[in-house]
């Protein structure tokens, strides 16, 4: 293993720690704006000293907060970013940011729903339809799923091939009408509009076509593989689409 990659990867965190951290933010949201502002001030300071990145996961007055499951994530830009498409395809490829920006772009405006309960209404995402990249690669008849890897070195996700070909699944380059920043999973992230937000993998680096679904990072820790909003994980939220 490349030692630099090993250092960048950091240490993944467990679901219990993840949910326990969320409880603090939930208290602030439920108790009202004054306490919430106090929680946010605390989290802002704690984030400076938090190697796990979990303090960034909590919802705030601006809508939602971001997080990472590792202690650090390398930064990528237009010079260093590459997205690979491989696996059960006829034409494996590697795409730069310029390549992706030159492709037809799709814009979606949907609510973002976290499995922990918070929602951000009417969030715009723009990017390349995942089905466009799959068609360009030439998917083999034996394929049944798509596996996603991320350049944080730890996070993974999967969709069935049918799910991946939906019109509301994007390889997203823009979010909230601006380029996706590093903290939100940029420069490129997955966006799966009708599913809970953990399916929308950040820091996307690889798309591998496989025979079967491979459970992702959080699914190995107890979350549902099929993560439809309102129809999974024991939740009854309103659909986002």
C-alpha positions as CSV (number, residue, x, y, z in Angstrom):
1,X,0.0,0.0,0.0
2,X,1.2,3.5,-0.8
3,X,2.2,5.1,2.5
4,X,0.8,8.4,1.5
5,X,-2.6,6.8,0.8
6,X,-2.4,5.0,4.1
7,X,-1.9,8.2,6.0
8,X,-4.6,10.1,4.0
9,X,-7.2,7.4,4.7
10,X,-7.4,7.9,8.4
11,X,-9.5,5.8,10.7
12,X,-13.1,4.9,9.9
13,X,-15.7,5.4,12.6
14,X,-18.6,3.2,13.8
15,X,-22.3,3.7,13.6
16,X,-22.7,4.0,17.4
17,X,-20.3,7.0,17.5
18,X,-21.9,8.4,14.4
19,X,-25.4,8.3,15.9
20,X,-24.2,9.5,19.3
21,X,-22.7,12.6,17.8
22,X,-25.9,13.3,16.0
23,X,-27.9,13.3,19.2
24,X,-26.2,16.5,20.3
25,X,-27.3,18.3,17.2
26,X,-30.8,16.9,17.5
27,X,-31.1,18.4,21.0
28,X,-30.2,21.8,19.7
29,X,-32.7,21.7,16.8
30,X,-35.5,20.5,19.1
31,X,-34.9,23.0,21.9
32,X,-35.0,26.1,19.8
33,X,-32.8,28.7,18.1
34,X,-31.0,30.0,21.2
35,X,-29.8,26.6,22.3
36,X,-29.1,25.6,18.7
37,X,-26.8,28.7,18.2
38,X,-25.0,27.6,21.3
39,X,-24.6,24.1,20.0
40,X,-23.3,25.4,16.7
41,X,-20.8,27.7,18.4
42,X,-19.5,24.7,20.4
43,X,-19.3,22.5,17.3
44,X,-17.5,25.2,15.4
45,X,-14.8,25.2,18.0
46,X,-14.8,21.4,18.4
47,X,-14.4,20.9,14.7
48,X,-11.0,22.5,14.8
49,X,-9.9,19.7,17.2
50,X,-12.0,16.9,15.8
51,X,-9.9,14.3,13.8
52,X,-13.0,12.2,13.0
53,X,-14.8,15.0,11.2
54,X,-18.1,13.9,12.9
55,X,-18.8,17.4,14.3
56,X,-19.4,18.5,10.7
57,X,-22.2,16.1,10.3
58,X,-24.8,17.9,12.4
59,X,-27.6,19.9,10.9
60,X,-27.6,23.6,11.5
61,X,-29.6,26.7,10.6
62,X,-28.0,26.8,7.1
63,X,-29.6,23.5,6.2
64,X,-27.2,20.6,6.6
65,X,-23.7,20.0,7.5
66,X,-21.1,17.7,6.0
67,X,-18.9,15.0,7.4
68,X,-16.3,12.4,6.7
69,X,-15.8,8.9,8.1
70,X,-12.0,9.2,8.1
71,X,-9.6,11.6,9.9
72,X,-8.5,13.3,6.7
73,X,-9.4,13.4,3.0
74,X,-6.9,14.5,0.2
75,X,-7.9,17.5,-1.9
76,X,-8.4,17.1,-5.7
77,X,-8.8,19.8,-8.3
78,X,-9.0,20.1,-12.1
79,X,-5.3,19.0,-12.4
80,X,-5.4,16.0,-10.1
81,X,-9.0,14.6,-10.2
82,X,-9.8,11.5,-12.1
83,X,-12.9,9.4,-12.2
84,X,-12.4,5.8,-13.4
85,X,-15.2,3.6,-14.9
86,X,-14.4,-0.1,-15.1
87,X,-15.5,-3.6,-14.3
88,X,-18.0,-5.4,-16.5
89,X,-17.8,-2.9,-19.4
90,X,-16.5,-3.0,-22.9
91,X,-14.8,0.4,-22.8
92,X,-13.2,1.3,-19.4
93,X,-12.3,4.9,-19.1
94,X,-10.8,7.7,-17.0
95,X,-12.3,11.1,-16.9
96,X,-10.9,14.5,-15.9
97,X,-13.1,17.3,-14.5
98,X,-12.9,18.9,-18.0
99,X,-14.2,15.7,-19.6
100,X,-17.1,15.6,-17.2
101,X,-18.0,19.3,-17.6
102,X,-18.0,18.8,-21.4
103,X,-20.7,16.2,-21.2
104,X,-24.5,17.0,-21.2
105,X,-25.5,18.3,-17.8
106,X,-28.7,17.5,-15.9
107,X,-30.1,19.8,-13.2
108,X,-32.3,18.4,-10.4
109,X,-33.9,20.2,-7.5
110,X,-35.0,17.8,-4.7
111,X,-35.2,17.7,-0.9
112,X,-32.1,16.2,0.7
113,X,-33.2,13.7,3.4
114,X,-30.7,12.4,6.0
115,X,-31.5,9.0,7.5
116,X,-30.9,10.6,10.9
117,X,-34.0,12.8,10.4
118,X,-33.0,16.3,9.1
119,X,-34.1,17.5,5.7
120,X,-32.9,20.3,3.4
121,X,-35.7,21.3,1.0
122,X,-35.2,22.3,-2.7
123,X,-31.5,21.6,-3.1
124,X,-30.2,22.0,-6.6
125,X,-27.7,19.4,-8.0
126,X,-26.2,19.4,-11.5
127,X,-24.0,16.9,-13.2
128,X,-23.7,14.0,-15.7
129,X,-26.4,11.4,-15.6
130,X,-24.9,8.2,-14.4
131,X,-26.7,6.3,-17.1
132,X,-24.8,8.4,-19.7
133,X,-21.4,7.2,-18.3
134,X,-22.7,3.6,-18.2
135,X,-23.8,3.8,-21.8
136,X,-20.5,5.2,-22.9
137,X,-18.7,2.4,-21.1
138,X,-20.8,-0.4,-22.7
139,X,-22.2,-2.5,-19.8
140,X,-21.9,-6.3,-20.2
141,X,-25.1,-8.4,-20.2
142,X,-23.9,-10.2,-17.1
143,X,-23.9,-7.0,-15.0
144,X,-26.4,-6.4,-12.3
145,X,-25.0,-3.6,-10.1
146,X,-22.7,-0.6,-9.8
147,X,-20.1,-0.2,-7.0
148,X,-18.7,3.3,-6.1
149,X,-15.4,4.1,-4.4
150,X,-14.2,7.4,-3.0
151,X,-10.8,9.1,-2.7
152,X,-11.1,9.3,1.1
153,X,-9.9,5.7,1.0
154,X,-12.8,4.3,3.1
155,X,-16.3,5.1,1.8
156,X,-18.1,2.8,-0.6
157,X,-21.6,2.5,-2.0
158,X,-23.6,0.4,-4.5
159,X,-26.7,0.5,-6.5
160,X,-28.5,-2.1,-8.6
161,X,-28.0,-1.5,-12.3
162,X,-31.7,-0.6,-12.6
163,X,-31.4,2.0,-9.8
164,X,-28.2,3.4,-11.3
165,X,-29.9,4.0,-14.6
166,X,-32.6,6.2,-13.1
167,X,-32.9,9.7,-14.5
168,X,-32.5,11.1,-11.0
169,X,-29.1,9.6,-10.3
170,X,-26.2,11.9,-11.1
171,X,-22.4,12.1,-11.0
172,X,-22.7,15.6,-9.6
173,X,-20.4,18.5,-10.2
174,X,-22.5,21.4,-8.8
175,X,-24.6,21.8,-5.7
176,X,-26.7,24.7,-4.6
177,X,-25.8,26.4,-7.9
178,X,-22.0,26.4,-7.4
179,X,-19.2,23.9,-7.9
180,X,-19.1,21.3,-5.2
181,X,-16.5,22.2,-2.7
182,X,-14.2,19.7,-1.0
183,X,-16.1,19.7,2.3
184,X,-19.3,18.7,0.5
185,X,-17.6,15.9,-1.4
186,X,-16.2,17.7,-4.3
187,X,-15.1,18.2,-6.9
188,X,-17.4,15.2,-7.8
189,X,-19.9,13.3,-5.8
190,X,-22.7,10.9,-6.4
191,X,-26.2,12.1,-6.0
192,X,-29.1,9.6,-5.6
193,X,-32.1,11.8,-5.3
194,X,-34.8,9.3,-4.1
195,X,-32.6,7.7,-1.5
196,X,-31.3,8.7,1.9
197,X,-28.3,10.9,1.6
198,X,-25.7,8.3,2.7
199,X,-26.2,6.7,-0.8
200,X,-24.9,9.9,-2.4
201,X,-21.2,9.1,-1.9
202,X,-18.8,12.0,-1.6
203,X,-15.3,12.4,-3.1
204,X,-16.3,10.0,-5.9
205,X,-13.3,8.4,-7.6
206,X,-14.4,5.1,-9.1
207,X,-17.5,3.5,-10.7
208,X,-17.2,-0.3,-11.1
209,X,-19.8,-2.3,-12.8
210,X,-20.3,-5.7,-11.0
211,X,-22.5,-8.7,-11.1
212,X,-24.1,-8.2,-7.7
213,X,-24.6,-5.4,-5.2
214,X,-21.8,-5.0,-2.7
215,X,-23.0,-3.4,0.6
216,X,-21.5,0.0,1.2
217,X,-19.7,1.5,4.2
218,X,-22.8,2.3,6.3
219,X,-24.7,-0.8,5.1
220,X,-22.0,-2.9,6.6
221,X,-22.7,-1.1,9.8
222,X,-26.5,-1.6,9.9
223,X,-28.2,0.6,7.4
224,X,-30.4,-0.7,4.6
225,X,-28.9,-1.4,1.2
226,X,-32.0,-0.2,-0.6
227,X,-32.3,3.2,1.0
228,X,-35.6,4.7,-0.5
229,X,-36.7,7.7,1.5
230,X,-39.7,6.8,3.6
231,X,-39.5,3.1,2.7
232,X,-36.4,1.9,4.4
233,X,-34.4,2.1,7.7
234,X,-37.6,2.0,9.7
235,X,-38.5,5.6,8.7
236,X,-41.6,7.0,7.2
237,X,-40.3,10.3,5.8
238,X,-42.1,11.9,2.8
239,X,-40.4,11.0,-0.5
240,X,-37.9,13.5,-1.8
241,X,-38.8,13.2,-5.4
